[in-house]
Amino acid sequence: MPKVSIIMATYNRAQCILESIQSIQAQIFTDWECLIINDGGTDNTQEILAPILEQDIRFKYFRRTPDYQKGLPGSRNYGLDLAKGDYIIFFDDDDIAHPQNLELCVFELSKKDVSFCRYIRDIFTGDFVYNFDYSKTYTSFYIDCHYIERILKNELLFNSCAVMWRKECFKYHRFDENLMYAEEWELYSRIISDGVKGISINKSLFYGRKHADSNTGEFFNNNPFRRASNAQAIYLVVKNLKERNMLSIEILRYFIQVSLQYKEFNLFERIINTLDLPKIEGLKWRLFYAHLPLRLFFYGIWKKVKK
């Protein structure tokens, strides 16, 4: 059995998947399998990969079955059900992995007190510059449920391709297949709120290709489909924390402020309704929400004056 299962969902990325695959083949740590899950793409990805699939049996190619919904979450859940490794890591089909990626993560996970290893993910545009830092000297810190507020506010980023997990972390937690954006943010926060402890190492081990037709690119271009998914992910996060008695005033205030950006999805009302608050407390939050635009307006003026 392989030590690590790499799960790579792909959809019409024939033009760049080969470079991603080659970065996996260049890994210093070699005890892995790579499960490539085609999410119904129609380009020539399979033909491009055919020579590699024939020469390197560590790569396995599948087409997502109807048992899983179309989309990244469904393809990754399919990969999780196929995975044989002790450790799970998700790579995208257009990015580049540092040659030490698996090596250093496996080393950190060999410590019995951690269930995941987080690392730094950098962004690049255009052609990738292959100039890796091979140093094994880096700082680190432990992460547990006390970091949940920083994670949810994206002050401590948990990118889908920047964490290696013990397989047990997915025993009771899977991607929500109805989400088409922020699905990893919702899932990872759910896992960590369950009491899982991990380590974060301050070393860049993954490089994300920035382009407009990625899920993230579409979100920042105000794609309504991605925005609706983000609103739903926020709702699910609030609901999960409420059920675990982990929803602090600070986190609730933050998400109510964020809900101003999602009025078309009625996010504020959905948050308030799921909290099942006493009438007086509910009224206080409604007043807080009603006055937020004015407060933010004057706060913006104050920041400009302060400069």
N, C-alpha and C positions, 0 to 999 in steps of 0.2 A: 504493500500500500504506500502511496506517496505521502510525504510529510505535509505538503502544502497543496491545496487546490486553488488554482487561479480561475476565476469565473469572468469570462469576457463576453458580454452581450454585444451583438453587432447588428447594424441595419444600414445597408447601402453605403458602406465605407471602404469600398474596394480600393479607392485611391490612396488610402493611408494606413490600412490595417496591417500591411506587410511590415512597415517600419515598427509598428507596435509589437508585432510578433517577434521580430528580430531582436528587440530589446529584452524580450522574455528569454529567448535562446541565449542571450549574452549574460544571463544571471550567473553569478559566482556559485550560488547555492543551486544544486541541480536536481534535488529530490522533490520534484513537483509534477503535477498534471495541470494542463490548461484546457478548460472546458469552454469551447467557443459556441455560443448559443445564437443562432441566426433568428432574429425576431420577424421573419417574413420578408426579408429584403429581396429585391428583384435584380440586383446587379450581378456582376461576375465574381463576387467574393469567394465562392467555393472553388472556382477554377484557379484563382490566384493562390489560394491556400493549398491546393491539391498536392504540389510537390513536397511541401513541408509536412502535410498530414501523412504522406507516404514514407518520408524519410525519418520523421521524429514521432515515435508512438506516444510521446508525452502529450501531444496535442490531439484533442478529440473534438469532432465537429458534430453539432446537433442542430436540428430545426425545432424551435419551440412548438410544443404540441398544443392542441386545443384545450388541454386541462389547465393551461395557464393563460391569463389575459394577455393580449398584445400590449407591448410596452416594455420598458426597461425593468420595472419591478417584477413582472411575470417571468421574464427571461432569467433574471437573477434567482428567483425562487426555484425555477426549473434547475438551474445550475446547483443550487444548494441541495436539492434532492438527489442529484447525480454525484455530488462531491464525495470523494473517498479520503481526503486528507484530514489530518488532525487540525490543521489551520486553514482558514479561509481568507482570501483576499480578492477584491474586485478590481479589475483593470478595465479601462475603456479602450475602445477599438481605434482611437486616433491619438493616443498619448504615448509617452516614452517612460519606461521604468529605468531607474538607476541600476547599474549592475550589482550593487550591494543591497538592493531593496530586500529581497527575500532573506539573504544571509543575516543582515542585522536584525530584522524583525524576528526571525526564528531564534536568534541568540537571546533577544530580550524575553521572548515568550518561554524560553527554557527555564526561566525563573518561575517557581511554583506559585508566586503570589500575584501574578498578573494574568488577565484574560484577553487583553488586546494590546497592540503596540501602534501608537499613532506617530506619524512623522510629518515632515513639512512637504507640501506640494507646491511647486512653482508653476508659473504660467509662461508660455512662449507663443509667439506668432511667427508665421513664415517657416523657414527651414530651421530645424533644431541644430544647435551647436553642441557637438559631442566633446565636451570638456569637463569630465566628471571629477569631483573631489572624492578620492578614495580613502580619506582619513577615517579612522575609527574612534577618533576623540570627539566627544560631543557631550553636552549637558543633557539632563533628563529630569522629569518630575512625574509623580504619580497622579492619576486622575481617578476620582470616584464620584459618587452622586452629589458631593458637595460642590462640584464644578458645573452642575446642571444649568445654573443661570448663565454662566459665561458661554456654555455651549449653545444654549437656545438663543442668546443674543448675538451669536456668531463672533464673539470676542475670542473664543477658542474654537477655531474651525475644525469641523469633522467632515472632510470631503470623503466621498464614497471610495475614492481610490487612494486614500492616505491612511488606511488603517488595516492591520492584519488582526484577525480574530481567532480565538479558539472556536472550534466548531460547535462546542456546547452552547455558545452564546445564541445560536440560532435554533436551539431545541424548541423553545416556546415563542420565539419572535421571528417573524418573517416580514418581508416588504409588503406594504399595503398595495395591492395591484390596481386599485382605483386611482392612485396618485401618479401623476406624470411630471411632477416637479416637487423637490424637497422631500422625496420619498426616503432618501438615506438619512436626512436630518431628523425626520420623524422616527424612523426605526432606531437609529443609533441612540437618540435621547431616551427612547423607550427601554433599550437594553441597559443603558447606564443607570436609569432610574430604578432598575431592578436590583441594584446593589453590586453590579459588576465593577471590578477595579482593573485599571490598566496603567500603562506607562506611555509617556510622550517623550520622544527623542528629538532634539533640535538639530536635525540634519535633513537636507533636501534629498528625497529618495524617489520622487515622481514628478513628471513634467507634463502639465496639461496643455493641450493645443487649444488656443483661443480662436474661435471663429463664430460667425453670426448664426450658422444653422445648427449649433449645438442646443441642447435643452436650456442651458444657462443663457446662451446668447438670445434665444427666443424669449426667455423670461424678461431679460433686461430691455428687450424691444417691445415689451408690453403685450406679448401674445396672450390673449384672453384665456386660452386653454391652460397655459402654464400658470397664469395668475390664479385661476380658479383652484388649481391643484395646491398652490401655496397656501391659499386661504383655508382649504380643507385640512392641510397638514397642521396648520396653526391650531385649528379647532381640535384636532385629534391629540395634539400635544397637551393642550390645556385640560382636556377631558382625562387623559392618562394621569397627569400630575394631581388633578383633583381627586381621582380615585385612590391615589397613593398617599394622600395627605401631604403632598410635596409642593403645592401651589402657593408660593409666598406672595405677599402683597407686591413686592418689587417685580416679580415675574408677571403677575396679573396686570399691573399698571403698564408694563412694557407692551404686552400684547394688546391691551385695549388701545394704547396709542397707535400701535401698528395697524389695528383694525380700521383706522381712519382711511387708510389707503385702499381698503377693500369694501367700500360701502355697497358696491354693486352685488356683492355676495352676502350681504347682511351679516357680516362676520361678528360685529359687536353683539347683536341680539343673540346669535348662536352661542357665543361665549357666555353671556349672562344667563341664558336659559339653561345651559348645561351645569352651571354652578349651583342652581337651585337655592339662591340666597334668600334670607329673610327680606321682607318688603323694604324695610328701612335701609338695609345695606345695599340692596339692589338700586334703590333710589339714589343713594350717594354715588354709586358708580355711573348711573345715567347722567347725573349732574356733572360729574367729572368728565364724561365723554362729551357732553354738550358744550362745555367750556374749553375743551382742549384746543380747537382751532385758534381761539383768541389767545390762549396762553402761549401756544407755540409761536404765534405771530409776534407777540411782545418779547418772547425769549430770543427770537431771531434778531430783533432790533437791538436787544441788550448785548448780544454777542458781537454785533457789528460795532457798536459804540465802544465796547470793551477793547476791541482791537486797536 
